[in-house]
Amino acid sequence: MPLVSEFFGIKIYMYWADHFPKHFHAEYGSSKALISIQESVVIKGVLPAKQLKLVLAWCEIHKEELIQNWNSAQQHGEIAKIGPLK
């Protein structure tokens, strides 16, 4: 599972040919969540409140890049790195 971005101890991953809806995986310590790209909401799992707010803000900022990565991953193509939240 390629690492897409990392910021404030949060790691963002995407799988190739993953199931719908369009999403990414966020990890912080032992906490993990699947985040919907389109709606910027948690599909499954849990993150601490502060880290969740950061991940959702990052998702909104990078939505187009995330969608491009998702579409590429569905074709087993390149999953590009995306800049961190600053």
Buried (B, 14 or more C-beta within 10 A) or exposed (E): EBEBBBBEEBBBBBBBEBEEEBBBBBBBEEBBBBBBBEEBBBEEEEBEEEBBEBBBEBBEBBBEBBEBBBEBBEEEEEBEBBEBBE
